[in-house]
């Protein structure tokens, strides 16, 4: 067998991973009764209310356990406020912005 007769073949392997959105636990806070969670989008300077998902699970002792989860953007600062007007005032104080 002559080794010179074989051609050198370069094989290029490309592995492209699918872009999957992964969720990571950033932290936890106590839900404040009577208040809503607001976040600030720094690109548009818009204050928006964060959607909080509520889930009830029945435990073995026949009691309902309620958990709350909020899907957020980690780059947007958040705070608890009674309403949107109050949230804008708090962001203006903390961030030094002039939101209206």
N, C-alpha and C positions, 0 to 999 in steps of 0.2 A: 504494500500500500504506500503510495507516494503522498506525503503530506503537502507537497507543493501544489498538488492538483486541486486541493480544496480552497475555495475562495474565503476570504475573511468576510464575515457577515457581521455587521454591527446591528445589534438589536437595541432598540430604544424603548424602554418601558415608561409609560406615563400613567400615573394613577391620579385620577381626578376625583376628589371627594365631593360628594353632593353637599351643597350648602344647607345645613340644617340649623334651625334656630334652637339653641339650647337655653334652658332656663336655669339660673343659678340663684340659690338663696343668698340674698344680700344681707338680710338682717330681719329682725322682727320688732314690731312695736305693738303696744297695747292699743286696741281700738278705743277711741275716745267717744263716749256716749254723747250723742247730739251734735257731733262734728263730722265733717267730711274731709277726705284726703284730697289735697290739691297739689299739682305739680306745675313747674314753670318750664316752658320750652324756650331755651335761650336763643335759638336761631330766629324764631318769629316774635319773641317776647310776648307770648300768649300764656295765660294761666288757664288750665283746664282741670276738670274734676276727674280723678282717677277712679276707674270702675273697680269696685270691690265685689268679689264673687263670694257668695255665701253657700256653705255646704253643711247639711245636717246628716249626722251619722247616728244610727241607733246602736247603743252599746248593749252588752250582755245583761246589765241590770235594768234594762228597759227605759233608760233615760236617753234623751237626745243630746248629742254633743254637737255644738255649732262651731265651725271653723270659718275664718274669713281669709281670703287671699286676694292680693292686688297684683296685677301684672303691670310692671312699671318699666320705664327706661332708666337705667342706672345713671345716665348723664343728666337727667332732669332733677333738680332739687325739689323736695316735697315738704309739705307741712300740713298740720291739721288746722282747720278753720271752720267757723260756723257757716259762712257763705262765701261766695266768690269775691265780694267787695272787701270783706275782712281779710281774705287770702292775699289780695293785691296789696293791701296796706301792710301786711306782714312781710311780703316779699320786698316792698319798697324800703322797709326798715332794715331788713337783714342784708339785702344785696346792694343797697344804695342805688336802686333803679328809680325811674320815674314812670311807672306803669299807670295806665288809666283804665 
